[in-house]
Amino acid sequence: MKYFFSVVVIFFVCTSLKAQYASAEFSSGGFSFVPAFTDTNPNLILHAGTASKGFLSAHMIGNIRLENMNPRGFIFITRAKVIDKQFKLTAGVHLPAIQIDESYHTDTFFAQELIGSYKLSDQWGLSAMYIHGKGRNNDLEINLLTLNAQFNHQRFAYLTQIYLLDLDQTYGLAENITYKLTDRLDIRGFANSTLSNGDFKWTIGLRKHF
């Protein structure tokens, strides 16, 4: 439970500061950078961090199981801008990434990431992300590559992903659709098809921005 209270404190501190962002989402599933690993049980998903206008930015993503309000995982990310023009490139570290199972066993990970993005127009954008993650108290090591296309139209935002993971030769397609109800409230739908094993999962959530 100490992770839960720490994240709650960080979350509310971020919501009280200017030039910060924060959101809370009640979702039928939980977030994962690897779409195939998305939890299909109800989660509270927390995002908080600093604004991205400076050279450095800090971010936190937390997943809490709604069934019993026990933590599932938290990721703390620091990113630095490498190129900040029409083409943007950031380098980041996940230190730490924490995963907690139902019996409170905790695995920790260290990861590095590169994110490149290019804005084609006001509506279209392309991006790619590479993450290398390695367990600190376990033997897991992964390399993840995602290729992404984003399209915005009126109140809708669509994010289409193709992803490749070297763990069990996993690959697939994922789609995120967001509909903005108000400036601070939106509905998010997610669907993933893991083509390598035929698995399909989807989630839907209501997100509040602070």
C-alpha positions in Angstrom: 0.0 0.0 0.0 3.0 2.4 0.4 3.2 2.7 -3.4 -0.5 3.7 -3.5 -0.2 6.5 -1.0 3.0 7.8 -2.6 1.4 8.0 -6.0 -1.7 9.7 -4.6 0.5 12.3 -2.9 2.4 12.9 -6.1 -0.8 13.1 -8.1 -2.5 15.7 -5.9 0.7 17.8 -5.7 0.9 17.9 -9.5 -2.8 18.9 -9.8 -2.2 21.9 -7.4 0.8 23.4 -9.4 0.7 25.6 -12.4 2.2 24.4 -15.7 1.4 20.8 -14.7 -1.0 18.3 -16.1 -3.0 15.5 -14.4 -5.9 13.2 -15.3 -7.8 10.4 -13.7 -9.6 7.7 -15.8 -12.1 5.1 -14.7 -11.6 2.4 -17.3 -12.7 -1.2 -17.9 -9.0 -2.0 -18.3 -5.5 -0.9 -17.4 -2.8 1.0 -19.4 0.3 -0.7 -20.8 2.9 0.6 -23.2 2.7 -2.8 -24.8 -0.9 -3.1 -26.1 -0.8 -6.9 -25.8 -0.2 -6.5 -22.0 -3.2 -4.3 -21.4 -5.2 -5.4 -18.3 -8.8 -6.2 -19.0 -10.0 -5.8 -15.4 -11.4 -2.4 -14.3 -8.6 0.1 -13.4 -8.2 3.7 -12.2 -5.5 5.1 -14.4 -3.6 8.2 -13.2 -1.4 10.5 -15.3 0.5 13.4 -13.8 3.6 15.4 -14.7 5.2 18.6 -15.7 4.5 20.6 -18.8 6.6 19.7 -21.8 7.7 23.2 -22.8 11.1 23.0 -21.1 14.1 20.9 -21.9 13.3 18.3 -19.2 9.9 17.0 -18.3 8.7 14.4 -15.7 5.8 12.1 -15.9 4.0 9.5 -13.8 1.5 6.8 -14.9 -0.3 4.7 -12.3 -2.7 1.8 -12.5 -4.9 0.9 -9.5 -7.3 -2.0 -9.5 -10.8 -0.8 -9.0 -12.0 -4.1 -7.5 -10.0 -3.6 -4.3 -8.2 -0.3 -4.9 -4.8 -2.1 -4.7 -2.0 -0.8 -6.9 -1.1 -2.7 -10.1 1.8 -0.7 -11.5 3.5 2.7 -11.7 5.9 4.2 -14.1 8.0 7.3 -13.5 9.5 8.9 -16.6 12.0 11.7 -17.2 12.3 13.0 -20.8 14.7 15.3 -22.4 14.3 17.1 -25.8 17.0 16.2 -28.3 15.4 17.9 -31.4 12.5 20.4 -31.1 11.6 21.4 -34.6 8.8 20.2 -36.9 10.5 16.8 -36.4 10.7 16.2 -32.6 12.9 13.7 -30.8 13.0 13.0 -27.1 15.0 10.6 -25.0 13.8 9.3 -21.7 14.4 6.9 -18.8 11.8 5.0 -16.8 13.2 4.9 -13.3 11.6 3.1 -11.9 8.8 1.1 -13.5 7.0 -0.9 -10.8 4.7 -3.8 -11.4 2.7 -5.3 -8.5 0.7 -8.6 -8.7 -2.4 -9.6 -6.7 -0.3 -11.0 -3.9 1.8 -7.8 -3.6 4.9 -9.2 -5.2 6.7 -6.3 -6.7 8.9 -6.4 -9.8 10.9 -3.3 -10.8 12.3 -2.4 -14.1 14.7 0.2 -15.7 14.0 1.3 -19.2 15.2 3.7 -21.8 13.1 5.2 -24.6 13.3 7.2 -27.8 10.3 9.0 -29.3 10.3 10.7 -32.7 7.3 12.6 -34.1 6.5 14.6 -37.2 3.5 16.8 -37.6 2.2 16.5 -41.2 -0.7 19.0 -40.7 -3.1 20.3 -38.0 -5.0 16.9 -38.3 -2.3 14.4 -39.1 0.9 13.3 -37.3 3.3 10.4 -37.4 5.5 9.0 -34.6 7.6 6.1 -33.5 8.7 4.9 -30.1 11.4 2.5 -29.0 11.7 1.2 -25.5 14.3 -1.1 -24.0 13.4 -2.5 -20.6 15.3 -4.7 -18.2 14.3 -6.1 -14.9 16.1 -5.0 -11.8 15.0 -7.9 -9.5 14.0 -10.3 -12.3 15.3 -11.6 -15.6 12.8 -10.0 -18.0 14.3 -7.9 -20.8 12.3 -6.5 -23.7 12.6 -4.4 -26.8 9.5 -2.7 -28.0 8.9 -0.7 -31.2 5.7 1.1 -32.1 4.8 3.0 -35.3 1.9 5.4 -34.8 -0.4 7.6 -36.9 -2.6 10.2 -35.2 -5.6 11.9 -36.8 -7.7 14.6 -35.2 -11.1 15.6 -36.4 -13.4 18.0 -34.5 -14.0 16.3 -31.1 -12.4 13.0 -32.1 -8.8 11.9 -31.9 -7.6 8.6 -33.4 -4.3 6.9 -32.6 -3.4 3.8 -34.7 -0.4 1.7 -33.6 1.6 -1.1 -35.1 3.8 -2.7 -32.5 6.6 -5.3 -32.4 7.9 -6.9 -29.2 10.8 -9.4 -29.1 9.2 -11.3 -26.2 7.6 -14.4 -27.6 7.8 -12.7 -31.1 4.7 -10.6 -30.2 3.2 -8.2 -32.8 -0.1 -6.6 -33.5 -2.4 -3.6 -34.1 -4.0 -1.3 -31.6 -6.5 1.6 -32.0 -7.2 4.4 -29.5 -10.3 6.6 -30.1 -10.9 9.6 -27.9 -14.1 11.7 -27.9 -13.9 15.1 -26.1 -17.1 15.7 -24.2 -15.8 19.0 -22.7 -12.4 20.6 -22.3 -11.9 18.5 -19.1 -13.8 15.4 -19.8 -13.5 12.7 -22.5 -14.4 9.2 -23.4 -11.6 6.8 -24.5 -12.0 3.5 -26.3 -9.1 1.1 -26.9 -8.9 -2.1 -29.0 -5.9 -4.4 -29.5 -5.5 -7.3 -31.8 -2.3 -9.4 -31.1 -1.8 -10.9 -34.5 1.0 -13.2 -33.3 -1.4 -15.3 -31.1 -4.9 -14.2 -32.1 -5.7 -12.5 -28.8 -8.2 -9.6 -28.9 -9.0 -7.2 -26.1 -10.8 -3.9 -25.7 -11.4 -1.3 -23.0 -13.5 1.9 -22.5 -13.0 4.6 -20.0 -14.1 8.0 -18.8 -11.2 10.5 -18.2 -11.2 13.7 -16.2 -8.5 16.3 -16.7 -7.4 18.6 -13.8 
